Amino acid sequence: MSLHTLSSLTPQSRRFAGYLAVCLALFWQPLWQLLRVSLSHDTYSHILLIPFITAGLILMRTQPLDVQTRSTGPAAALIVASALMVFLGLRLEPRLAPGVPLAISILSLVALVWAGVLLVYGTRVFRSLLFPLLLLLLAVPLPQFVINRLIYWLQSGSAEVTYLLFRATGTPVLRQGFAFSVPQFTIEIAKECSGIRSAVALLITCLLAGYLFLRSGWSRIALLAAAVPVLVIKNGVRIVTLTLLSIYVDPGFLSGNLHHEGGFLFFLIGLLILWPVLWRLQSIEAKQRRRGEGPQGDDTGGSRISPAPILRNS
């Protein structure tokens, strides 16, 4: 945001900034805990980016925000829900699984942010900013037992893809669960090799790509659905590639930089797999618009993005 934009904030924006500052002050302890968790665990590293992505998407809009009378009813409901979550989180904390109290606290803060938008800008603005506001839910850290279930699913899917790729390449392989015996090596798809971090990054990227470059709800859901199998395909490709390089080129590939730091390369491979899907969905939408048969979508398509929002009073 430029200095000019800061100096030209509307009264509504100044009120919302003050409201947001109060909310952040009230939740400074769980926010500090969230920061520590995000910096110390790769699984949660994406959380630090979510507020900035949300703010960027809002600032990049071209359509004016049609400010109307505050929506006190829905805002009050969200505030009550937030207070109730905080109360239950504190009351039940000793009996909750690790990570659940923090998730409840951050979810309560997100609910307060939504309430602030309704109080200051009204329902119409809230609806027009629905995707960036819902994106804030990705800042809520999933409890460890949920993460463990996701990791197990990624391990299982990656193991199936890995086995199929070994067979397709003619590599002799004996599988026992997540362990694979190949010539010279026995490898195991451990939790650390599940690809959970790149999976989260790929899902967020697909959400943003659908929001920016697609216009209808069905096409955005289709893109996200197409990303699910890619999560395990790219990880299986990574495991098989490293193993074959270790067998036929250098055993050091199983412990080298490509193993420990090559996740970004295979993340790009996942994007390349999904690019034709995005292109095809755009083509279908374009044909539907020309025929006047497709859904009209909303005002958040990629062609409608610009540097900053414009606020106007109704």
N, C-alpha and C positions, 0 to 999 in steps of 0.2 A: 504494500500500500504506500502511495506517495505521500509527501508532506502536504500537498494540496488536498488530497483526499481526506487526510486526518483533520485538516483545518476546516473542512467543509462538512463535517459530520452533522447529520440532522439531529434535532432534539431527541427523536426516538432512538437513534444510534447511541447517543450519549447516555440516555437512561439505561439502555441495554448493557452498555459497557460497565456502568456502575453496578447494575444488578449482577453481572457476571463476576465482577471483582469480589463482591460480597460472597457469592457462592463458592468461589475458589478459596477465599479466606476461611469459610466454614469447613471446607473439606481439605484443608492443607495437610492434615496427617495422612489420610488415605492416598492423597495425591503424591506425597513424598514416598510412601511405601510403594505406590505404583511405579514411580520413577526408578526406585532401586530394583524392583523386580524386572522392569524392562531392560535395564542396563546389565543385569547379571544373568538373565536367561534368554537365550536366542529365540526361544519359542514366542516370547512376548516383545521382541524388539520392534515389531511393527507398530506397537501402540503409540510410541513417541511421534510417529508421523501422522496419525489419524487426525488430531485437531488441526494440523496445518493443511492437510488435504481438504478437510471440510471447509476451512476458511478460504482456501484457494478456489474451490468450486463456487462458493458464494460470490466471491469478488470477481470471478470471470464471467458472470452472467451478463447478457445484453438486455434481457427483458427487464423493464422497471418493476420494482417491488411495489405492489399496490397496497399501501398501508391503509388499514381501516381501523374501526373501533376495536379496542382490546377485547379478547375472548376470555372473560373472567371465569366462566364455567369450566371449560376444559383445562384452563391453567390451574384453577383451584383443585381439580381432580388430580392433576399430576403432582401438585405440591403435597397434597394429602398422601398420595401413593408413595412419594419420596420419603416423607416423614415416617410413614408406616414401615417402609423397608429399613430405614435407619434404626428404628425402635426394635424391630424383630431381629435385625442383625446383631445389635448389641445384647439383646436379651438371650438369644439362642447361640451366641458365639461359641461358648464352650462345647456345644453339641454339634456344631457344624464341621464339615470336612475342611481340611486346610485349603485356603484360597477362596472359600465361599464368602466369608465376611468382607474381604476386599472387593470381590465382584459385586456384592450387594451395595457397598458404599459407592462405587463408581457408577453403577446403574442408577442409584439415587441421584447422583450429581447430573447425569445425563437427563434424567426426568426433569430436574430443576431447570436445566438449560432450555429444554423444550417448552416448559412452562413460561420462561422468560420471553421466548419468541412470541408465544400466544398473548401474553400480557401486553407487550410493547407494540407488536406489529399486527396481530390479529390472525384469524384462521386462514385467510387467503394467502398471506405471505408464508405461513407455516406449510401449507400444501404445496406452494411453488418451490419451497426449499426442502421438500420431504426427503429426497435422496441424500443430500449432504447431512441433514439432521439424523437420519437413520444410520448413516455411516459412522456416527459417533458410538454406536453400539459395539463397533469393533475395538473400541478403546476399553471395553469391559474385559478384564482378564478371565479367561475360562478357568475354572477350578482344575486342579491337577488330575482328578479322576476322569474328567471329560477329555483332557489332553491325552491321557493314557489310552482312552478308547479310540481316539482319532489316530494316534500313533500305531496302535495295533491294526487298525484297518489299513493304514498305509503300508505297514509291514506285510500284511497278508496279500494285498494287491500287488505290491512290488515283487513278492516271492513268486506269484503266479506268472507275472510278466517275465521275470528273470528266467524262470524254468523254460518257458516257451521260447525265449530268445536263444538260450543255450542249445535247445533242441534244433531250432531253425538254423543256427550256425554250425551244426554238426559237432558241437563240443561234447565230449563224454561227460556226463553229469549224473551224480547220485544225490537225490534230495531227501532230506529229513527235516521236515518242518521249515524253519527259516534258514537252515544250514545246507550248503551245497558243496559237494566234493567234486572237484574238477582236477585235471592233471596238474600236479605239483602243489595244489592249494586246497584248503577247505575254508570257505568263506561263510559268514553268517550275517544276515540282515538284522543288525541290532537296532535298538531304539534310536541311537544316534544316526543311523543310516536310513531312517524312515523317510527323510526328506520333508519333515513337518514345516520347517522354516520356509523353504522354497514353495511348498504347497500353499501356505498362507499368502505369500507374496503373489503367487500366480492367481489365486482367487480374488485378491484385492485388485490386481491389474485387470482382470476380466470384468469385475464390477465397474471399474472406472471406464474401461473401453466401451462397455455396453451403455453407460450413461452418456458418454461424450459422442459416440459415433452411431448409436442406434436410437430409434425413436419410439418403437413400440415395446410394450411390456413382454409380449411373447418372444420377440427376438432376443431381448436381454436375458430372459430365462433360458432360452435355447443356448446362448453363448455360455452361460454359467454351467448349464448341464453338460455341455461339450467339454468343459474344463475338468470335470470330475475324473473321467478315465485318464486324461492326460497327466494328472497328478501322479498316478502309479506308472504310467507308460514311461515318462521321462526318467523316473527313478530306476525302473528296470533297465532302461538303456544305459544309465550311468553305471550301474553295478556291473552289467555285462561288459561294457566298454573297458572299464578299469581292470576287470578280471582277464579279458583277452589280451590287453596290453601287457599285463603282468606275466601271462603265460608265454607270449610270443615275442615280446620286445624286452621288457625289463621288469623284474619282480618288484622294483622300487615303486612302481605305479600304485601298488596297494597301500603304500604308506607315504606317498609323496604329496606335493602341493595340489595335484589334480584331484586327489582323494579328499583332502581336507578343505581346500579352498575353491574347488571347481564347481560348486553348486550353482554359481551364477551362469556359467556356460550352459549347463543343462536346463536352467531356468529359461535361457534364451531359446533353447531347442523347443521347450514347451510352448513358448510364444509363437515360434515359427509353425508349429503344428496347428495352432489355433488361428493363425492369420487367415488361411483360406476360409475357415468357418465364418469369421467376421466379415470377410469380403463377400461371401455368398449371402449372408443375412442382409447386408447392405443392398445387394443387388435385388433381392426379393422385395425389400421395403420400397426400393425405387420403382419397381414394376407395379407394385400395389398402389403407390401414390399416383402414378401416371394413369392407372385405370380407375382411380378413385374408389378402390375397394378396401384398401388397407386402413388400419387404425391411424388416427391422426397423431397419436403420440402426445408429447408435452412440449414445453418450451425449453428443453434442456439438451437438445441435440448438439453435436459437435460444431455445426455451422452457426450456432447461436451463442458461441462463447466469445467474450470480450474481456478487456483488462479489469473492469470494475463495475459494481452494481450502481444502479440509480434508484434512489428512493423518492417516492412522491406520496403526498397525502391525498386521500380521497375526499 
